[in-house]
């Protein structure tokens, strides 16, 4: 039961966070591939994953598209095993992905980062820095 709760909680969080931009307000969605170094002490380890940016003229949200696809595949595997009455679930290969979600808002010129840590989600808020003109 605890395993299902641990899998259901991120899905519910994703749904609630995606409501930040409701479907009827989305102006566009961009999916892009990003190579980045998450830890500068391991600069040799380059992460590669796909990201998704949903936006309109007032706000945007950036999430790992790789994580969304992986979570959906795992959910489907759990549902299939449950439907078949099986206690064994093959989750397949776990691809490392970014769990944080980044939100921007033009109204308050802020940047919000939703960061999961130790079974809790933390919302970090900071003012966006504007590029200075030369």
N, CA, C and O atoms as a Tinker XYZ file with bonds, in Angstrom:
   536  protein
     1  N      0.822000   -1.195000    0.000000    73     2
     2  CA     0.000000    0.000000    0.000000    64     1     3
     3  C      0.866000    1.260000    0.000000    63     2     4     5
     4  O      0.581000    2.223000   -0.712000    81     3
     5  N      1.933000    1.237000    0.813000    73     3     6
     6  CA     2.828000    2.388000    0.888000    64     5     7
     7  C      3.464000    2.665000   -0.467000    63     6     8     9
     8  O      3.694000    3.818000   -0.833000    81     7
     9  N      3.750000    1.583000   -1.216000    73     7    10
    10  CA     4.345000    1.750000   -2.541000    64     9    11
    11  C      3.397000    2.498000   -3.466000    63    10    12    13
    12  O      3.831000    3.352000   -4.239000    81    11
    13  N      2.098000    2.185000   -3.396000    73    11    14
    14  CA     1.115000    2.867000   -4.236000    64    13    15
    15  C      0.983000    4.331000   -3.854000    63    14    16    17
    16  O      0.828000    5.194000   -4.718000    81    15
    17  N      1.046000    4.612000   -2.555000    73    15    18
    18  CA     0.958000    5.998000   -2.094000    64    17    19
    19  C      2.159000    6.790000   -2.590000    63    18    20    21
    20  O      2.021000    7.936000   -3.017000    81    19
    21  N      3.339000    6.177000   -2.533000    73    19    22
    22  CA     4.544000    6.864000   -3.001000    64    21    23
    23  C      4.496000    7.123000   -4.502000    63    22    24    25
    24  O      5.080000    8.094000   -4.983000    81    23
    25  N      3.808000    6.267000   -5.238000    73    23    26
    26  CA     3.684000    6.472000   -6.682000    64    25    27
    27  C      2.542000    7.421000   -7.011000    63    26    28    29
    28  O      2.617000    8.163000   -7.991000    81    27
    29  N      1.495000    7.407000   -6.215000    73    27    30
    30  CA     0.342000    8.255000   -6.469000    64    29    31
    31  C      0.609000    9.707000   -6.099000    63    30    32    33
    32  O      0.129000   10.617000   -6.775000    81    31
    33  N      1.371000    9.932000   -5.031000    73    31    34
    34  CA     1.645000   11.300000   -4.574000    64    33    35
    35  C      2.323000   12.151000   -5.647000    63    34    36    37
    36  O      1.887000   13.277000   -5.882000    81    35
    37  N      3.386000   11.651000   -6.316000    73    35    38
    38  CA     3.984000   12.479000   -7.373000    64    37    39
    39  C      3.020000   12.754000   -8.528000    63    38    40    41
    40  O      3.044000   13.835000   -9.117000    81    39
    41  N      2.173000   11.772000   -8.848000    73    39    42
    42  CA     1.212000   11.975000   -9.939000    64    41    43
    43  C      0.215000   13.067000   -9.577000    63    42    44    45
    44  O     -0.115000   13.912000  -10.409000    81    43
    45  N     -0.266000   13.051000   -8.338000    73    43    46
    46  CA    -1.192000   14.096000   -7.899000    64    45    47
    47  C     -0.514000   15.457000   -7.871000    63    46    48    49
    48  O     -1.111000   16.465000   -8.249000    81    47
    49  N      0.739000   15.481000   -7.421000    73    47    50
    50  CA     1.487000   16.738000   -7.406000    64    49    51
    51  C      1.654000   17.271000   -8.822000    63    50    52    53
    52  O      1.482000   18.465000   -9.068000    81    51
    53  N      1.987000   16.389000   -9.744000    73    51    54
    54  CA     2.157000   16.810000  -11.133000    64    53    55
    55  C      0.867000   17.403000  -11.677000    63    54    56    57
    56  O      0.892000   18.426000  -12.361000    81    55
    57  N     -0.263000   16.764000  -11.376000    73    55    58
    58  CA    -1.549000   17.279000  -11.848000    64    57    59
    59  C     -1.847000   18.650000  -11.253000    63    58    60    61
    60  O     -2.308000   19.551000  -11.955000    81    59
    61  N     -1.584000   18.803000   -9.964000    73    59    62
    62  CA    -1.874000   20.088000   -9.334000    64    61    63
    63  C     -0.930000   21.167000   -9.831000    63    62    64    65
    64  O     -1.335000   22.318000   -9.995000    81    63
    65  N      0.327000   20.807000  -10.072000    73    63    66
    66  CA     1.274000   21.801000  -10.556000    64    65    67
    67  C      0.999000   22.172000  -12.013000    63    66    68    69
    68  O      1.212000   23.312000  -12.424000    81    67
    69  N      0.530000   21.208000  -12.779000    73    67    70
    70  CA     0.201000   21.501000  -14.179000    64    69    71
    71  C     -1.022000   22.401000  -14.281000    63    70    72    73
    72  O     -1.234000   23.040000  -15.312000    81    71
    73  N     -1.824000   22.460000  -13.234000    73    71    74
    74  CA    -2.976000   23.361000  -13.249000    64    73    75
    75  C     -2.536000   24.814000  -13.128000    63    74    76    77
    76  O     -3.348000   25.728000  -13.271000    81    75
    77  N     -1.251000   25.022000  -12.863000    73    75    78
    78  CA    -0.684000   26.373000  -12.850000    64    77    79
    79  C     -1.021000   27.068000  -14.166000    63    78    80    81
    80  O     -1.310000   28.264000  -14.199000    81    79
    81  N     -0.978000   26.305000  -15.234000    73    79    82
    82  CA    -1.412000   26.803000  -16.541000    64    81    83
    83  C     -2.510000   25.855000  -17.006000    63    82    84    85
    84  O     -2.226000   24.735000  -17.432000    81    83
    85  N     -3.736000   26.287000  -16.929000    73    83    86
    86  CA    -4.820000   25.398000  -17.348000    64    85    87
    87  C     -4.804000   25.247000  -18.862000    63    86    88    89
    88  O     -4.285000   26.108000  -19.573000    81    87
    89  N     -5.368000   24.164000  -19.347000    73    87    90
    90  CA    -5.302000   23.838000  -20.773000    64    89    91
    91  C     -5.867000   24.940000  -21.666000    63    90    92    93
    92  O     -5.361000   25.152000  -22.768000    81    91
    93  N     -6.887000   25.631000  -21.224000    73    91    94
    94  CA    -7.474000   26.656000  -22.079000    64    93    95
    95  C     -6.663000   27.945000  -22.093000    63    94    96    97
    96  O     -6.976000   28.860000  -22.854000    81    95
    97  N     -5.638000   28.032000  -21.272000    73    95    98
    98  CA    -4.794000   29.229000  -21.248000    64    97    99
    99  C     -3.457000   29.027000  -21.940000    63    98   100   101
   100  O     -2.708000   29.992000  -22.094000    81    99
   101  N     -3.130000   27.830000  -22.358000    73    99   102
   102  CA    -1.825000   27.573000  -22.948000    64   101   103
   103  C     -1.764000   28.169000  -24.350000    63   102   104   105
   104  O     -2.611000   27.902000  -25.203000    81   103
   105  N     -0.735000   28.983000  -24.558000    73   103   106
   106  CA    -0.503000   29.539000  -25.885000    64   105   107
   107  C      0.365000   28.610000  -26.715000    63   106   108   109
   108  O      0.229000   28.540000  -27.936000    81   107
   109  N      1.253000   27.900000  -26.045000    73   107   110
   110  CA     2.140000   27.009000  -26.769000    64   109   111
   111  C      2.868000   26.056000  -25.850000    63   110   112   113
   112  O      2.935000   26.259000  -24.638000    81   111
   113  N      3.415000   25.002000  -26.454000    73   111   114
   114  CA     4.220000   24.024000  -25.738000    64   113   115
   115  C      5.447000   23.746000  -26.588000    63   114   116   117
   116  O      5.347000   23.505000  -27.791000    81   115
   117  N      6.594000   23.783000  -25.948000    73   115   118
   118  CA     7.835000   23.479000  -26.652000    64   117   119
   119  C      8.506000   22.304000  -25.945000    63   118   120   121
   120  O      8.612000   22.294000  -24.719000    81   119
   121  N      8.956000   21.325000  -26.707000    73   119   122
   122  CA     9.712000   20.205000  -26.153000    64   121   123
   123  C     11.098000   20.283000  -26.755000    63   122   124   125
   124  O     11.263000   20.400000  -27.969000    81   123
   125  N     12.082000   20.216000  -25.892000    73   123   126
   126  CA    13.455000   20.383000  -26.362000    64   125   127
   127  C     14.385000   19.444000  -25.611000    63   126   128   129
   128  O     14.079000   19.009000  -24.501000    81   127
   129  N     15.521000   19.134000  -26.222000    73   127   130
   130  CA    16.521000   18.252000  -25.638000    64   129   131
   131  C     17.587000   19.115000  -24.976000    63   130   132   133
   132  O     18.039000   20.109000  -25.544000    81   131
   133  N     17.977000   18.728000  -23.781000    73   131   134
   134  CA    18.961000   19.507000  -23.025000    64   133   135
   135  C     20.052000   18.600000  -22.488000    63   134   136   137
   136  O     19.768000   17.560000  -21.894000    81   135
   137  N     21.292000   18.993000  -22.697000    73   135   138
   138  CA    22.443000   18.338000  -22.077000    64   137   139
   139  C     22.949000   19.291000  -21.016000    63   138   140   141
   140  O     23.189000   20.465000  -21.298000    81   139
   141  N     23.117000   18.797000  -19.788000    73   139   142
   142  CA    23.551000   19.674000  -18.716000    64   141   143
   143  C     24.343000   18.918000  -17.660000    63   142   144   145
   144  O     24.275000   17.693000  -17.567000    81   143
   145  N     25.086000   19.666000  -16.877000    73   143   146
   146  CA    25.862000   19.107000  -15.768000    64   145   147
   147  C     25.140000   19.495000  -14.493000    63   146   148   149
   148  O     25.036000   20.677000  -14.165000    81   147
   149  N     24.640000   18.498000  -13.774000    73   147   150
   150  CA    23.883000   18.761000  -12.549000    64   149   151
   151  C     24.803000   18.995000  -11.351000    63   150   152   153
   152  O     24.444000   19.721000  -10.425000    81   151
   153  N     25.955000   18.398000  -11.366000    73   151   154
   154  CA    26.876000   18.470000  -10.233000    64   153   155
   155  C     28.255000   18.830000  -10.746000    63   154   156   157
   156  O     28.881000   18.035000  -11.447000    81   155
   157  N     28.736000   20.008000  -10.412000    73   155   158
   158  CA    30.025000   20.463000  -10.930000    64   157   159
   159  C     31.199000   19.675000  -10.358000    63   158   160   161
   160  O     32.302000   19.740000  -10.901000    81   159
   161  N     30.983000   18.928000   -9.264000    73   159   162
   162  CA    32.066000   18.079000   -8.750000    64   161   163
   163  C     32.210000   16.814000   -9.583000    63   162   164   165
   164  O     33.221000   16.117000   -9.493000    81   163
   165  N     31.202000   16.518000  -10.392000    73   163   166
   166  CA    31.239000   15.398000  -11.344000    64   165   167
   167  C     31.000000   15.937000  -12.747000    63   166   168   169
   168  O     30.053000   15.533000  -13.422000    81   167
   169  N     31.846000   16.835000  -13.176000    73   167   170
   170  CA    31.653000   17.504000  -14.464000    64   169   171
   171  C     31.700000   16.525000  -15.637000    63   170   172   173
   172  O     31.213000   16.836000  -16.724000    81   171
   173  N     32.273000   15.366000  -15.425000    73   171   174
   174  CA    32.327000   14.359000  -16.482000    64   173   175
   175  C     30.962000   13.731000  -16.726000    63   174   176   177
   176  O     30.736000   13.137000  -17.780000    81   175
   177  N     30.053000   13.853000  -15.770000    73   175   178
   178  CA    28.718000   13.246000  -15.886000    64   177   179
   179  C     27.755000   14.249000  -16.510000    63   178   180   181
   180  O     27.260000   15.149000  -15.832000    81   179
   181  N     27.501000   14.093000  -17.774000    73   179   182
   182  CA    26.587000   14.980000  -18.483000    64   181   183
   183  C     25.227000   14.301000  -18.569000    63   182   184   185
   184  O     25.106000   13.185000  -19.073000    81   183
   185  N     24.214000   14.985000  -18.072000    73   183   186
   186  CA    22.844000   14.475000  -18.123000    64   185   187
   187  C     22.218000   14.916000  -19.429000    63   186   188   189
   188  O     22.443000   16.035000  -19.892000    81   187
   189  N     21.439000   14.043000  -20.015000    73   187   190
   190  CA    20.687000   14.381000  -21.213000    64   189   191
   191  C     19.248000   13.993000  -20.990000    63   190   192   193
   192  O     18.947000   12.854000  -20.633000    81   191
   193  N     18.367000   14.935000  -21.199000    73   191   194
   194  CA    16.941000   14.637000  -21.074000    64   193   195
   195  C     16.132000   15.642000  -21.872000    63   194   196   197
   196  O     16.629000   16.691000  -22.282000    81   195
   197  N     14.882000   15.294000  -22.080000    73   195   198
   198  CA    13.971000   16.169000  -22.798000    64   197   199
   199  C     13.155000   16.970000  -21.790000    63   198   200   201
   200  O     12.739000   16.444000  -20.758000    81   199
   201  N     12.933000   18.234000  -22.093000    73   199   202
   202  CA    12.143000   19.113000  -21.243000    64   201   203
   203  C     10.945000   19.637000  -22.022000    63   202   204   205
   204  O     10.932000   19.652000  -23.253000    81   203
   205  N      9.954000   20.058000  -21.277000    73   203   206
   206  CA     8.750000   20.630000  -21.859000    64   205   207
   207  C      8.509000   21.992000  -21.226000    63   206   208   209
   208  O      8.598000   22.144000  -20.007000    81   207
   209  N      8.206000   22.969000  -22.050000    73   207   210
   210  CA     7.839000   24.296000  -21.563000    64   209   211
   211  C      6.441000   24.603000  -22.088000    63   210   212   213
   212  O      6.212000   24.647000  -23.297000    81   211
   213  N      5.511000   24.813000  -21.159000    73   211   214
   214  CA     4.157000   25.254000  -21.517000    64   213   215
   215  C      4.078000   26.726000  -21.122000    63   214   216   217
   216  O      4.540000   27.108000  -20.048000    81   215
   217  N      3.496000   27.547000  -21.987000    73   215   218
   218  CA     3.544000   28.983000  -21.716000    64   217   219
   219  C      2.339000   29.708000  -22.284000    63   218   220   221
   220  O      1.628000   29.205000  -23.154000    81   219
   221  N      2.140000   30.893000  -21.766000    73   219   222
   222  CA     1.252000   31.883000  -22.366000    64   221   223
   223  C      1.909000   33.237000  -22.131000    63   222   224   225
   224  O      3.071000   33.287000  -21.727000    81   223
   225  N      1.206000   34.324000  -22.370000    73   223   226
   226  CA     1.845000   35.639000  -22.254000    64   225   227
   227  C      2.061000   36.080000  -20.808000    63   226   228   229
   228  O      2.701000   37.106000  -20.579000    81   227
   229  N      1.545000   35.336000  -19.826000    73   227   230
   230  CA     1.666000   35.728000  -18.427000    64   229   231
   231  C      2.531000   34.804000  -17.585000    63   230   232   233
   232  O      3.122000   35.242000  -16.598000    81   231
   233  N      2.615000   33.526000  -17.960000    73   231   234
   234  CA     3.340000   32.575000  -17.133000    64   233   235
   235  C      3.828000   31.395000  -17.954000    63   234   236   237
   236  O      3.391000   31.172000  -19.083000    81   235
   237  N      4.751000   30.643000  -17.355000    73   235   238
   238  CA     5.278000   29.456000  -18.017000    64   237   239
   239  C      5.668000   28.427000  -16.959000    63   238   240   241
   240  O      5.914000   28.764000  -15.801000    81   239
   241  N      5.719000   27.179000  -17.381000    73   239   242
   242  CA     6.152000   26.094000  -16.509000    64   241   243
   243  C      7.093000   25.200000  -17.305000    63   242   244   245
   244  O      6.823000   24.850000  -18.454000    81   243
   245  N      8.212000   24.837000  -16.665000    73   243   246
   246  CA     9.225000   23.983000  -17.267000    64   245   247
   247  C      9.269000   22.684000  -16.476000    63   246   248   249
   248  O      9.417000   22.710000  -15.254000    81   247
   249  N      9.141000   21.547000  -17.156000    73   247   250
   250  CA     9.179000   20.243000  -16.501000    64   249   251
   251  C      9.980000   19.262000  -17.348000    63   250   252   253
   252  O     10.191000   19.480000  -18.541000    81   251
   253  N     10.417000   18.194000  -16.722000    73   251   254
   254  CA    11.142000   17.150000  -17.438000    64   253   255
   255  C     10.143000   16.299000  -18.213000    63   254   256   257
   256  O      9.312000   15.611000  -17.621000    81   255
   257  N     10.228000   16.350000  -19.516000    73   255   258
   258  CA     9.360000   15.538000  -20.365000    64   257   259
   259  C      9.762000   14.072000  -20.249000    63   258   260   261
   260  O      8.917000   13.181000  -20.327000    81   259
   261  N     11.058000   13.830000  -20.063000    73   259   262
   262  CA    11.556000   12.474000  -19.856000    64   261   263
   263  C     10.901000   11.858000  -18.624000    63   262   264   265
   264  O     10.479000   10.702000  -18.658000    81   263
   265  N     10.815000   12.621000  -17.540000    73   263   266
   266  CA    10.192000   12.136000  -16.303000    64   265   267
   267  C      8.697000   11.891000  -16.506000    63   266   268   269
   268  O      8.158000   10.906000  -16.002000    81   267
   269  N      8.024000   12.777000  -17.238000    73   267   270
   270  CA     6.592000   12.595000  -17.488000    64   269   271
   271  C      6.329000   11.292000  -18.238000    63   270   272   273
   272  O      5.423000   10.539000  -17.881000    81   271
   273  N      7.120000   11.027000  -19.277000    73   271   274
   274  CA     6.946000    9.797000  -20.057000    64   273   275
   275  C      7.250000    8.564000  -19.211000    63   274   276   277
   276  O      6.533000    7.566000  -19.280000    81   275
   277  N      8.305000    8.637000  -18.423000    73   275   278
   278  CA     8.694000    7.515000  -17.571000    64   277   279
   279  C      7.626000    7.237000  -16.507000    63   278   280   281
   280  O      7.280000    6.081000  -16.263000    81   279
   281  N      7.107000    8.291000  -15.875000    73   279   282
   282  CA     6.063000    8.125000  -14.868000    64   281   283
   283  C      4.790000    7.528000  -15.476000    63   282   284   285
   284  O      4.146000    6.678000  -14.862000    81   283
   285  N      4.436000    7.969000  -16.669000    73   283   286
   286  CA     3.244000    7.429000  -17.343000    64   285   287
   287  C      3.433000    5.949000  -17.678000    63   286   288   289
   288  O      2.499000    5.160000  -17.543000    81   287
   289  N      4.638000    5.568000  -18.115000    73   287   290
   290  CA     4.914000    4.162000  -18.433000    64   289   291
   291  C      4.843000    3.310000  -17.169000    63   290   292   293
   292  O      4.296000    2.207000  -17.189000    81   291
   293  N      5.397000    3.823000  -16.067000    73   291   294
   294  CA     5.349000    3.077000  -14.810000    64   293   295
   295  C      3.916000    2.930000  -14.310000    63   294   296   297
   296  O      3.535000    1.873000  -13.808000    81   295
   297  N      3.128000    3.985000  -14.447000    73   295   298
   298  CA     1.723000    3.923000  -14.026000    64   297   299
   299  C      0.981000    2.869000  -14.839000    63   298   300   301
   300  O      0.190000    2.104000  -14.289000    81   299
   301  N      1.233000    2.826000  -16.149000    73   299   302
   302  CA     0.585000    1.837000  -17.008000    64   301   303
   303  C      1.004000    0.422000  -16.618000    63   302   304   305
   304  O      0.177000   -0.489000  -16.647000    81   303
   305  N      2.266000    0.220000  -16.256000    73   303   306
   306  CA     2.734000   -1.094000  -15.844000    64   305   307
   307  C      2.079000   -1.530000  -14.536000    63   306   308   309
   308  O      1.731000   -2.699000  -14.369000    81   307
   309  N      1.914000   -0.589000  -13.614000    73   307   310
   310  CA     1.256000   -0.897000  -12.340000    64   309   311
   311  C     -0.208000   -1.249000  -12.573000    63   310   312   313
   312  O     -0.716000   -2.215000  -12.004000    81   311
   313  N     -0.883000   -0.466000  -13.410000    73   311   314
   314  CA    -2.291000   -0.741000  -13.703000    64   313   315
   315  C     -2.464000   -2.091000  -14.394000    63   314   316   317
   316  O     -3.411000   -2.821000  -14.102000    81   315
   317  N     -1.559000   -2.424000  -15.303000    73   315   318
   318  CA    -1.642000   -3.707000  -16.010000    64   317   319
   319  C     -1.428000   -4.861000  -15.038000    63   318   320   321
   320  O     -2.129000   -5.870000  -15.114000    81   319
   321  N     -0.471000   -4.726000  -14.130000    73   319   322
   322  CA    -0.213000   -5.785000  -13.145000    64   321   323
   323  C     -1.386000   -5.930000  -12.187000    63   322   324   325
   324  O     -1.758000   -7.043000  -11.814000    81   323
   325  N     -1.965000   -4.801000  -11.789000    73   323   326
   326  CA    -3.119000   -4.834000  -10.893000    64   325   327
   327  C     -4.310000   -5.504000  -11.573000    63   326   328   329
   328  O     -5.006000   -6.318000  -10.966000    81   327
   329  N     -4.535000   -5.154000  -12.834000    73   327   330
   330  CA    -5.646000   -5.735000  -13.590000    64   329   331
   331  C     -5.462000   -7.245000  -13.771000    63   330   332   333
   332  O     -6.426000   -8.010000  -13.755000    81   331
   333  N     -4.202000   -7.654000  -13.942000    73   331   334
   334  CA    -3.909000   -9.078000  -14.121000    64   333   335
   335  C     -3.861000   -9.820000  -12.786000    63   334   336   337
   336  O     -3.741000  -11.045000  -12.761000    81   335
   337  N     -3.953000   -9.084000  -11.675000    73   335   338
   338  CA    -3.904000   -9.709000  -10.355000    64   337   339
   339  C     -2.518000  -10.179000   -9.969000    63   338   340   341
   340  O     -2.375000  -11.084000   -9.146000    81   339
   341  N     -1.501000   -9.580000  -10.549000    73   339   342
   342  CA    -0.123000   -9.975000  -10.286000    64   341   343
   343  C      0.488000   -9.119000   -9.177000    63   342   344   345
   344  O      0.200000   -7.928000   -9.059000    81   343
   345  N      1.334000   -9.751000   -8.374000    73   343   346
   346  CA     2.085000   -9.022000   -7.352000    64   345   347
   347  C      3.449000   -8.584000   -7.872000    63   346   348   349
   348  O      4.160000   -7.834000   -7.202000    81   347
   349  N      3.811000   -9.045000   -9.048000    73   347   350
   350  CA     5.114000   -8.710000   -9.629000    64   349   351
   351  C      4.944000   -7.612000  -10.664000    63   350   352   353
   352  O      4.110000   -7.706000  -11.565000    81   351
   353  N      5.754000   -6.567000  -10.518000    73   351   354
   354  CA     5.717000   -5.450000  -11.453000    64   353   355
   355  C      7.131000   -5.206000  -11.947000    63   354   356   357
   356  O      8.042000   -4.965000  -11.155000    81   355
   357  N      7.309000   -5.268000  -13.254000    73   355   358
   358  CA     8.597000   -4.970000  -13.848000    64   357   359
   359  C      8.598000   -3.503000  -14.246000    63   358   360   361
   360  O      7.894000   -3.097000  -15.171000    81   359
   361  N      9.392000   -2.716000  -13.542000    73   359   362
   362  CA     9.397000   -1.273000  -13.779000    64   361   363
   363  C     10.336000   -0.876000  -14.914000    63   362   364   365
   364  O     10.276000    0.259000  -15.388000    81   363
   365  N     11.187000   -1.770000  -15.350000    73   363   366
   366  CA    12.088000   -1.459000  -16.445000    64   365   367
   367  C     13.250000   -0.590000  -15.995000    63   366   368   369
   368  O     13.518000   -0.456000  -14.800000    81   367
   369  N     13.916000   -0.019000  -16.937000    73   367   370
   370  CA    15.084000    0.809000  -16.678000    64   369   371
   371  C     14.658000    2.182000  -16.177000    63   370   372   373
   372  O     13.794000    2.822000  -16.775000    81   371
   373  N     15.254000    2.630000  -15.094000    73   371   374
   374  CA    14.970000    3.951000  -14.560000    64   373   375
   375  C     15.967000    4.941000  -15.152000    63   374   376   377
   376  O     17.167000    4.856000  -14.892000    81   375
   377  N     15.471000    5.863000  -15.937000    73   375   378
   378  CA    16.314000    6.881000  -16.548000    64   377   379
   379  C     16.377000    8.074000  -15.593000    63   378   380   381
   380  O     15.334000    8.613000  -15.224000    81   379
   381  N     17.584000    8.500000  -15.183000    73   379   382
   382  CA    17.672000    9.656000  -14.296000    64   381   383
   383  C     17.032000   10.877000  -14.947000    63   382   384   385
   384  O     17.238000   11.145000  -16.131000    81   383
   385  N     16.259000   11.608000  -14.163000    73   383   386
   386  CA    15.592000   12.789000  -14.704000    64   385   387
   387  C     15.477000   13.856000  -13.624000    63   386   388   389
   388  O     15.669000   13.590000  -12.437000    81   387
   389  N     15.166000   15.047000  -14.056000    73   387   390
   390  CA    15.034000   16.185000  -13.156000    64   389   391
   391  C     13.652000   16.183000  -12.534000    63   390   392   393
   392  O     12.644000   16.136000  -13.240000    81   391
   393  N     13.606000   16.233000  -11.214000    73   391   394
   394  CA    12.327000   16.212000  -10.512000    64   393   395
   395  C     11.781000   17.624000  -10.293000    63   394   396   397
   396  O     10.575000   17.800000  -10.118000    81   395
   397  N     12.650000   18.617000  -10.301000    73   395   398
   398  CA    12.207000   19.988000  -10.052000    64   397   399
   399  C     11.364000   20.510000  -11.203000    63   398   400   401
   400  O     11.546000   20.123000  -12.357000    81   399
   401  N     10.441000   21.396000  -10.863000    73   399   402
   402  CA     9.633000   22.096000  -11.857000    64   401   403
   403  C      9.863000   23.587000  -11.644000    63   402   404   405
   404  O      9.962000   24.050000  -10.507000    81   403
   405  N      9.946000   24.324000  -12.724000    73   403   406
   406  CA    10.231000   25.757000  -12.637000    64   405   407
   407  C      9.063000   26.527000  -13.230000    63   406   408   409
   408  O      8.601000   26.223000  -14.330000    81   407
   409  N      8.594000   27.519000  -12.502000    73   407   410
   410  CA     7.478000   28.360000  -12.919000    64   409   411
   411  C      7.944000   29.800000  -12.980000    63   410   412   413
   412  O      8.734000   30.243000  -12.147000    81   411
   413  N      7.457000   30.523000  -13.961000    73   411   414
   414  CA     7.707000   31.955000  -14.029000    64   413   415
   415  C      6.375000   32.678000  -14.140000    63   414   416   417
   416  O      5.404000   32.154000  -14.686000    81   415
   417  N      6.354000   33.887000  -13.611000    73   415   418
   418  CA     5.142000   34.688000  -13.674000    64   417   419
   419  C      5.524000   36.116000  -14.035000    63   418   420   421
   420  O      6.348000   36.739000  -13.367000    81   419
   421  N      4.918000   36.622000  -15.094000    73   419   422
   422  CA     5.195000   38.002000  -15.506000    64   421   423
   423  C      4.563000   38.998000  -14.545000    63   422   424   425
   424  O      5.074000   40.104000  -14.372000    81   423
   425  N      3.449000   38.613000  -13.916000    73   423   426
   426  CA     2.723000   39.533000  -13.038000    64   425   427
   427  C      3.565000   39.955000  -11.842000    63   426   428   429
   428  O      3.642000   41.143000  -11.526000    81   427
   429  N      4.190000   39.005000  -11.182000    73   427   430
   430  CA     4.983000   39.375000  -10.009000    64   429   431
   431  C      6.487000   39.258000  -10.252000    63   430   432   433
   432  O      7.280000   39.378000   -9.318000    81   431
   433  N      6.876000   39.025000  -11.498000    73   431   434
   434  CA     8.278000   38.951000  -11.897000    64   433   435
   435  C      9.072000   38.016000  -10.990000    63   434   436   437
   436  O     10.184000   38.327000  -10.563000    81   435
   437  N      8.468000   36.859000  -10.709000    73   435   438
   438  CA     9.106000   35.892000   -9.827000    64   437   439
   439  C      9.388000   34.585000  -10.543000    63   438   440   441
   440  O      8.803000   34.271000  -11.580000    81   439
   441  N     10.299000   33.843000   -9.955000    73   439   442
   442  CA    10.647000   32.511000  -10.405000    64   441   443
   443  C     10.347000   31.576000   -9.241000    63   442   444   445
   444  O     10.771000   31.833000   -8.114000    81   443
   445  N      9.620000   30.492000   -9.505000    73   443   446
   446  CA     9.266000   29.524000   -8.476000    64   445   447
   447  C      9.848000   28.173000   -8.869000    63   446   448   449
   448  O      9.728000   27.739000  -10.015000    81   447
   449  N     10.475000   27.521000   -7.912000    73   447   450
   450  CA    11.027000   26.193000   -8.156000    64   449   451
   451  C     10.396000   25.236000   -7.159000    63   450   452   453
   452  O     10.510000   25.427000   -5.948000    81   451
   453  N      9.736000   24.216000   -7.665000    73   451   454
   454  CA     9.169000   23.175000   -6.815000    64   453   455
   455  C     10.210000   22.073000   -6.736000    63   454   456   457
   456  O     10.521000   21.430000   -7.739000    81   455
   457  N     10.747000   21.856000   -5.540000    73   455   458
   458  CA    11.844000   20.916000   -5.362000    64   457   459
   459  C     11.459000   19.819000   -4.369000    63   458   460   461
   460  O     11.253000   20.099000   -3.188000    81   459
   461  N     11.361000   18.568000   -4.841000    73   459   462
   462  CA    11.081000   17.473000   -3.918000    64   461   463
   463  C     12.351000   17.096000   -3.161000    63   462   464   465
   464  O     13.439000   17.026000   -3.732000    81   463
   465  N     12.183000   16.854000   -1.858000    73   463   466
   466  CA    13.326000   16.454000   -1.042000    64   465   467
   467  C     12.815000   15.666000    0.159000    63   466   468   469
   468  O     12.014000   16.169000    0.947000    81   467
   469  N     13.273000   14.453000    0.289000    73   467   470
   470  CA    12.974000   13.622000    1.451000    64   469   471
   471  C     11.467000   13.549000    1.738000    63   470   472   473
   472  O     11.022000   13.881000    2.837000    81   471
   473  N     10.698000   13.116000    0.752000    73   471   474
   474  CA     9.241000   12.944000    0.867000    64   473   475
   475  C      8.477000   14.233000    1.107000    63   474   476   477
   476  O      7.310000   14.186000    1.496000    81   475
   477  N      9.092000   15.372000    0.888000    73   475   478
   478  CA     8.424000   16.670000    1.005000    64   477   479
   479  C      8.694000   17.467000   -0.262000    63   478   480   481
   480  O      9.698000   17.248000   -0.942000    81   479
   481  N      7.803000   18.382000   -0.572000    73   479   482
   482  CA     8.011000   19.288000   -1.693000    64   481   483
   483  C      8.196000   20.694000   -1.139000    63   482   484   485
   484  O      7.417000   21.160000   -0.307000    81   483
   485  N      9.230000   21.351000   -1.610000    73   483   486
   486  CA     9.531000   22.707000   -1.165000    64   485   487
   487  C      9.374000   23.658000   -2.340000    63   486   488   489
   488  O      9.790000   23.355000   -3.458000    81   487
   489  N      8.774000   24.803000   -2.079000    73   487   490
   490  CA     8.611000   25.819000   -3.107000    64   489   491
   491  C      9.596000   26.942000   -2.809000    63   490   492   493
   492  O      9.503000   27.618000   -1.784000    81   491
   493  N     10.524000   27.122000   -3.711000    73   491   494
   494  CA    11.547000   28.155000   -3.565000    64   493   495
   495  C     11.140000   29.316000   -4.467000    63   494   496   497
   496  O     10.874000   29.130000   -5.654000    81   495
   497  N     11.095000   30.496000   -3.898000    73   495   498
   498  CA    10.698000   31.690000   -4.646000    64   497   499
   499  C     11.872000   32.650000   -4.714000    63   498   500   501
   500  O     12.557000   32.876000   -3.716000    81   499
   501  N     12.099000   33.206000   -5.878000    73   499   502
   502  CA    13.118000   34.240000   -6.007000    64   501   503
   503  C     12.718000   35.202000   -7.115000    63   502   504   505
   504  O     12.012000   34.839000   -8.056000    81   503
   505  N     13.183000   36.425000   -6.980000    73   503   506
   506  CA    12.896000   37.435000   -7.991000    64   505   507
   507  C     13.711000   37.106000   -9.242000    63   506   508   509
   508  O     14.885000   36.745000   -9.163000    81   507
   509  N     13.060000   37.239000  -10.389000    73   507   510
   510  CA    13.786000   37.015000  -11.650000    64   509   511
   511  C     14.683000   38.197000  -11.910000    63   510   512   513
   512  O     14.314000   39.348000  -11.677000    81   511
   513  N     15.857000   37.896000  -12.391000    73   511   514
   514  CA    16.799000   38.954000  -12.737000    64   513   515
   515  C     16.601000   39.304000  -14.200000    63   514   516   517
   516  O     16.581000   38.427000  -15.064000    81   515
   517  N     16.459000   40.559000  -14.461000    73   515   518
   518  CA    16.325000   41.048000  -15.838000    64   517   519
   519  C     17.706000   41.340000  -16.402000    63   518   520   521
   520  O     18.566000   41.858000  -15.690000    81   519
   521  N     17.928000   41.018000  -17.655000    73   519   522
   522  CA    19.211000   41.366000  -18.267000    64   521   523
   523  C     19.355000   42.885000  -18.324000    63   522   524   525
   524  O     18.399000   43.609000  -18.605000    81   523
   525  N     20.548000   43.336000  -18.058000    73   523   526
   526  CA    20.778000   44.782000  -18.095000    64   525   527
   527  C     21.186000   45.187000  -19.512000    63   526   528   529
   528  O     21.951000   44.486000  -20.175000    81   527
   529  N     20.673000   46.311000  -19.958000    73   527   530
   530  CA    21.001000   46.816000  -21.289000    64   529   531
   531  C     22.383000   47.428000  -21.309000    63   530   532   533
   532  O     22.867000   47.903000  -20.281000    81   531
   533  N     23.017000   47.422000  -22.449000    73   531   534
   534  CA    24.354000   48.010000  -22.551000    64   533   535
   535  C     24.312000   49.294000  -23.316000    63   534   536
   536  O     25.346000   49.935000  -23.505000    81   535
